[in-house]
C-alpha cells in the first residue's frame, strides 16, 4: 500500500550535503555563512538582526524566505543532523494524567519533520469562530487572513494548490455523495511528497550568504531590558554546558508545542512567574487531538467503498479521503469538530499497552476496575484474540478499520507546568497535565454512531463498533490517546487577559519576542497542525519582517 511506504521509507537517505555526522567538518564556511557545531572549540557570532530558535517546520518555513534577504540571521539548533540520545533526552517530561506519546518530536535539524509522515490538512472555517458550546473557542483572526499563506505553505511542501474538498472530489469524479450531506462532509488530506525537510533545506543553509546555523546550541536564558519590554540578549549552552551569549534585534521561538511554553516558564530571573505569564495563562489551554479506534468495517460493495473511502494518487501525489460532521449538525448537537479515516489494513492489536498504562496512571482501584472498565477490557481482550486467530487462519483477508480524530476542548486545567526535576543543562523539565474533557468522548461516540448509520444506509458496509464505544462507558479516559499534535500552550488572543501572544505572534508586552508553531493555536479543530503553523510562519514574515526590509530599501 502506498501509504505504508510513507511510514517506512519517506526518505531512503539524507542527502550527502548533510554528510555523515562523524565526518562533519569543525567549521564550514560558505561565502560569509557559518555552520558551527558548538560542541567543538569555536566562537559563534555575538549578534544578529534576527535569531530563530528551532529548525522544525515553522523555523524552516521562515528560513525559506529569509535566505532571499540581506538580514543577518542566526538559527539555534539543539542537535545536529541525526538523532542523538543525549540531546533527545532533553525532551524528557513528567506526565500527570493519561499516557502521553512523545514519539512525534525530534531534536535535530529539521525538527519533528524528521519523524513526520507528511499529512497536510487545513483548519476549517468554523475552527476560527467562537462556538458557544465549546469553552474558550475561537481565534482572534479569521481563516480568510491565512488563506494566501496556506497556499504558500502548500508550495513549501511541494503540494498542489487544489482545495481540499470540491477541487479534489471533482478531480477524482466523486461529486455524487453517498452520504446524507446534512450529516457528513467529504474532503481529502494531502501528503507532502518529501516530508523530511532536512534533505531539502540543509543545502540552502550551506549556500546562503546571510543565514547562520549553530548546532548543539541549547537556549537556556532570555535577558530582558530594565523595563522588561524588550529582549536584549540570550544565553545558550552546548552539550557540555559551555555558555555563549547573543544579542539580536528580534527573537523568534520555534521550539515546538511543549518547549515554547517550557522555556518561557523557566525564565524566572527577571519575571518570577515566567516571561509572558503576567495573567497565569502561559502553558494553559494545552491541547492535542484526541484519537480513538472506533471499530471495523465489513464491506457490502467493495468497489464503491474503495472508490469513496480509500486513498488516491494523482501526478505522483497521495490523497486520503476523510469525513467529518456537517457544521450545522455539529452545532445542533453541540459536538466538537471531528474527522474519520477508513484504513485498509490489519491492526496488530486493539488493546494497546497505553490502555493498561492509563489504568496505572489514573490510579484505578480494584473495585473501580470491576465496576467500571473491566467488562470493556475483557471484551477487548477477547476480540483481540479472535482477530489474531482470524489473521492466522485467513492471512490474506484484510481488515478495514475506522479511526476518529477529534478536537480537544480548550481548558485552563489542561496545561504545561514545570516539574521539580531538571534536565542535565539545569532547566526544569516540562510537566504535562493533559486533561481532555468529557465533550471529547461524547462527541467521538456520537460521531461513531452517525458513521455507523451512514455507512450502512449508503450500502458501503457495516461498521462494527468496539464494545467500549458507547456514551455510558465508565472511565472513558483510558481509551483515548493523543495524536502527537501538541497545541495551544502559548495561545494567540486579542488581549493579554485572554492569551500569551497577539495576532502577530508577539508575546504581549515584549516588543521583539515572538513565538511560532502550534503552541500559538487557540483551538486546533481536528486537522493536523503542520500546514497551519507553516502558514503562520509565512504570515509572520510578510507582516513583520517584509515591511522592515522594504522600509530599509527606501532609506537614502
N, C-alpha and C positions, 0 to 999 in steps of 0.2 A: 504494500500500500504506500502511495506517495507520501502521505502524511507521516508515516513511520520513518521515512528517510530523513525528515526534518529533525527527528529526535536523535538519530544515530549518526548522521554524517552531514550536518549543516555546513561544515567546512572541514574538508579532509586534513588540511594543514594550514596553519597560519603562514602567511606569505613570508618568503625568505627575507624581506626587508626587516622583519622583526628579529630575525636571526634566533638561533638557539641562545637562551639567556646566558648560559655559562660562557659563551664566546662573545658576548656583547661588549664592545669597547668601553673603556672607562669614561670617555667623554667624546661624543660625536658632534662635530661642528658642521653645520650645513649652511653656508653663507654666514649670516650673523646669528643663526639659530643654534641653540644648545639643547641637547637631550642629555641630562645629567642624572646619574644614579648616585643618590646621596649616601648610600652605604659605602661608597669609595671616598677617599680623601680629596674632596672637591669643594670649591667655593661657588655657591649659586649666586645669581644676581641679587641685589639688595633692594630693588624697587621696580615697579612697572605701572602701566596705566590700569591694567585690569588683571586681577588674579581670580582664577576659577579653580575651585577645589572639587575634583572628581572628573573622571573621563568616561562616564557612562553615557546613556542615551541623551540626557539633557546637555552634558558638557560637550559631547562631540557634535551635537546639532549646532551649538554656539560656535564651536571650532570651525565648522564648515563655512561659516560666514566670516569669522574673524581672520582667517588666513588670507582673505582677499583685501584686508585693510592694512594700514600702516601702524595700527596700535601696537604698543609693546605689551604682549600678553604672556602670562605665566600660568601654566596648569600644574597643580599639585596632584600627584597620584600616589596612593598609599602603597601600591605594589609595583610590579614591573610588567612583564609580558606573559606570565603564566601564573597559575595558582601556586602560592607558597603557603604551607601550613601555618608558619609563624605569623604571616600577615593576615591570613584568613581568620586566625584566632582572635584578632582584634574586634571581630564582629560578635563574639560570644555575648549572650544576653541571658538575663534571668526572666523566666516566663511565669507570670502569676495568672493562672486560669487555664483555659483549654490549650491543648497542644498547639504550638505554632511552628510552621515549617520555614526553615531558613535556607532551603536549597536554592532559592532564586537570587542569591546575592553572590557576586564575585568581586574581590578586592584587588583587581589589577586592570591594566589599560583596556578600556572597552567596558569596564564595569559589568553590570548584570546582563549586558547584551552578549557576554561570553557564555552565559548559560540559558539565555532566552531563545525560544524557538521561532520567534518572528511573527506572532499573530498581531494583526493590525485591525483595530476597530474604533470608530469614533464614538464619543458620548452622544446620547440622543438629546433632542431639543429639551425634553422635559427635565433632564438631569440638571439643567441650569436654573430651573424655576423653583421658587418656594412652593412646596406642596403641604397643605395644612395638616395632612395625616402623617407626614414624616417630619419628626422634630429636627430642628436645626438644618433644614434642607435649603438648597438654593445657592447660586453663585452671585458675586457682585458684578458679573458681566454676562452678556448673552452669548449664545453659541455663534450668532452672526459675526461677532467680533473676532472669533477664532477661525472662521471658515477659510480665509485666504492662507492662513498659516497651517491649517490642516492639509491643504493642497501642497504647500512647500514641504511639509513633513512626509507626505506620500512620495514625493520625488526623492527626498533624502533617503528613503528606504527602498528606492528603485521599484516602487509600485506604480500602478496606473492611476489616472485621475477620475475614473468612473465612480459614481456614488455607490453606496453600499447596498442599496435596495433596487430602485426601479431600473437603473442602468444595467446592473448585473442580471436581474431577473429577465430583462429583455434580451441581453446577450445570450443567455442560456435557454431562451424560449420557454420561460416559466411564468409568463404573465397570469395564466389561469391558476388561481389559488385553490388548493384542495381543502383548505380550512375556512371556517367562518371568519371573514376579515374583521368582524366586530369583536372577535376574541383574540386571534393570533396575527401577529405581524411577521413577515418573512424578509430576510436580508442575508448578507454574507459577511463573514470576516475575510480579510485578505492576509496573505503570508508574505513577509519580506523574503525575496529570493536569496539574499545574503545577510542573514540576521546578525552575524558576528562582526561588529563594526571595526574591530582591531585591524583586520586584514585590509580594509579599505582606507582607514584614516591614519594609520601609522606612517605610511609613505608620505602623506601630505604634511605631517608634522616634520618629517625628515627634510623635506624640501622647502618648507616655509621659511621666510626671512624675518618673521616677526613673532611667531608663536613658540614659546619655550616650554619644555616638558621636564619637570623634576620628578624622578622616580624615588620610591621609598620615602616619600615626603608626607608625614602624618600631622595634620593640623591639630594643635593642642590648645592654643590660646589666641583669643581675639582681644586686642587692646583698643579701647575707645579713647577719644579725646577727653578733656576735662569737663566738658558739658554733656558728655555721654550721648552725643547725637551724630557721631561720625567715627568710622573705623580709621585708626591711624596706622596700625601695623598688625601683623600676625606673627605668631611663633609656631614653628613646626619642627619635628624631630625625625631622624632616620630610625632604622630598626634598632640601633644600639642606644638610642636616646640622645644622640648629639643634637644640640639645639641650633636652629637657624631662625633668622627674622627677615621679614619682608615688608616694605611699605608699598602702598598701592593707592590709586585714586578710587577704585571700586573693587569690592569683594563679592563674589558670587559663589554660594554654596550649592553644589550639585552632588551631594554625598549619598542620596537615597532617602527613601521614605521613612526610615528609622534614624539614620545617622544625622540627618539635618537637624532634627529636634534634639538629639543627644548632645551634639557639640554646643548648641546654644544653651541648653540647660546646664551643661558642665562649666560654662564660663561665668563663674560667680564672683570673681575677684573684685570687679567694679560694681556689678549689679547682683546682689545676693541671691535673687530668685532666678537669675539667668537672663541672658540677652533676649529681648523681645517678649518677656514674660511678665510685663507690668500688670496684667489683669488675670494672671494664672490660667492662661489659655494655651501656652506652649506645651506641646505634647498631647493635649486633649483632642477629642474627636478622632482618635486613631481608628482607621477602618481597614478592612481587607474584604475582598469579595468572598462571601460565604459560598461553599461548594457542597453539593450533595449528589450522590449517585441515586437516581430515582428508581431505576428498575431495568427490565429487559423487554425488548420489543420483538414480537413474533410477527413476521411479515405476512400480509394477506396477498398483496400484489407486489412482488419483489421488484419488478421493473419500474413500477410507479414510485415505490419507496426509494429506489436508487436514484431515480430522476430528480426527486424533490428534496431528498434528505442527505445524500452523500456528497462528498467533496468533488469539486470540478477543477479542471485546469484550462487555461487559455493563454496562448503566447508564452508558455513556459512559467506562468504564474499559477499559484494554488489558491483556491477559494473554498471556504467551508460554510454550508448553509446553517443558519441559526434561526431560532423562533423566539419571539417574546410576546408579552401581553400587549394588546391594543391599549393605548394610553387611557382611553375613556373607560375601558374595563378595569384597568388598574385604579383609576380614580374612584369608580363606583364601589369597588370592594376594598378600597384603602390599602392597597398592596404596594410593596416595594417593587422596584424595577428588576426584572429577571430575564434570563435567556436560557434556552435549552439547546443542546447539541446532541445529535444522534450519531453514535460512533460504531462502525462495524469493527468487531474485534472481540477476542476472548479475554476478559479480565482474569488476572491471576488469583484475585481474591475479592470478595465483597465484605470481608470482615478484616479491615486493615488494623495494623498494630496501633494506629493512632486512636482508634476507638478504645482499646484497652488502656492506652496511656491516659486518655481523658478521664476514664473511671478513676485512675490513681490520682491524677492531678486535681480532680474536683472532689476528692476525698469522700467518696460514697461509702457508707457503712453497709454491712451485710444486709441489714433489714431494709435499707433504701434500695439496694440492688434487687432484692426479692420482690419488693412492692412496686419497683419501677421498671428498669430496662432489662431485667433478667430474661423475661419472656422474649423480647425482641432479640437479645443476644443469642439465645438458644435457637430461635428461628433462623437467624442469620447464619449461625454455625452449621445448621443442618442444610440450609440452602447452599452454603459454600461447599460443603462436602458433596452434595448432589452435582454441583457444577463440575467439580474435579473428576468425579466418576464419569460424567457425561463426556468430558473432554477426552478421557482415556478411551471410551467406547466409540466415540464419533469424533476423532481428531480433526476431520475436515469440516465439521459443522461449525459455522461461525455464529457467535452470539452477537446481538446488536444491543448496545447499552445506551441508556438515555441519562445524560447528566445535566444538572441545573447549576447555574451560577447566578448569585443574587447580590444586589446592592446591600450594603450594610447601613443600617440607620445610624446617622451620626449621633454619638452620645458622649457627653463630657467625662463619663466614667470609664470609657474605653480610651486608654492613654499610654503614652511613653513616659516613664519616670526614670530616675537614676537609681541604680542599685548601690548597695554598700560596697560590693566587690569592685575592684578596679582592674583594668587591663594592665599589661606589663609596661605601658607607657604612662600609667598613672591617671588615666581618665576613667571615671566611673562607668561601669557597664550600663547598658540600657536595661530597664526593667519593663517588660511588655505586659501590659494589663489589657488584654484583648477581650472586649465584652459585647459580642453581638446581642441584640435584643430579641425578644420572642417574636417580634414582627418578621424577622428573617425566616424563622421556622414556619410561621403561619403562612407567609407569602409563598415559600417554596412548596409546601404541601398543597396549597390551593392551586398553584400553577401546575403541579404534577397531576392533579385531578382533572384540570382542564385539558392538559395534553393527552391524558388517557382517553377522555371522551372524544376529542377531536381526531385523534389518530384512528380510532375505531370508526367514527362516522365517515371519515374520508376514505375508508377501506384500505388504508395504508398498512395497518397492522394492529395487533392487540398489545397494549403495554401492561406488563405485569409489574406492579409496584412492589418494592421490597416491603417486608412486614412492618417496619417501623415508620413508614411514610404515612402518617395519619396525624390529625390535629391533636388528639389526646395522648400522643406519645409522651410518656414521662421522661424527664431528664434528656430532652432533645439535644442539649449542648454536646453530648458525646458523639453525635452522629454527623455534625457539621465540621467542615475543615476550611482553613484559609486557602487562598489561591496564589500565595507569594506575590501579592499586589499591595504592599503597604501604602496607605493613603491617609492624608488629612491631618498629620500631626503639626503642621505649620500653616494652618488653613488661611486662605485668602478671604478678606472681608471688606466691608465698606468703612469700618471704624475699628480702632484698637480695642473697643469694648466687645467686639464680636469675633476677632481673629488676630492673627500674628502678622499677616502680610497685607499690603494694599493691592490694588488691581494691577500694579506694575511689578508685583512680587517683591517689593521692597519691605524690609522689616519696619513696622511702624515706629517712627521717631528716630530712625538711624538712616541718614540720607544716602549713604553709599554702600549699604549692606543688603544683598538680595539673596533669595532662596528660590531655586528652580527644581522642579521634579514633582512627583505625585504627592509629596507631603503638602503641596500648596492647594490641592483639590478640597473644596468644602464638602462636596459629595462626589461619589465615584460611579454612580449608575451600576451597570453590570459589565461595562466594556473594559477590556484590557487597557491599562493606563498609558502604555508607552507612546502611542501615536499622539495623544492629547498633551502629554508632558513635553514631547518634542515640539509640538505646535506652540506651546507656551514659551519655549526657549527661542523660537524664531520670532515670536511676538516681542519678547524682551529685546532682542537685537534691533528690531525695527523701530520700537518706540523709545528705547533708552540709549542705545549705542549709536544708531544711524544718525539721529538728529545732531548729536555732538560732533560726529565726523563731518557732516555737512556744514555745520557752523564753523569748524576749523578751516575747511576749504575756502570759505568766503572771507576769512580774515586776510588782511593785506600782508 
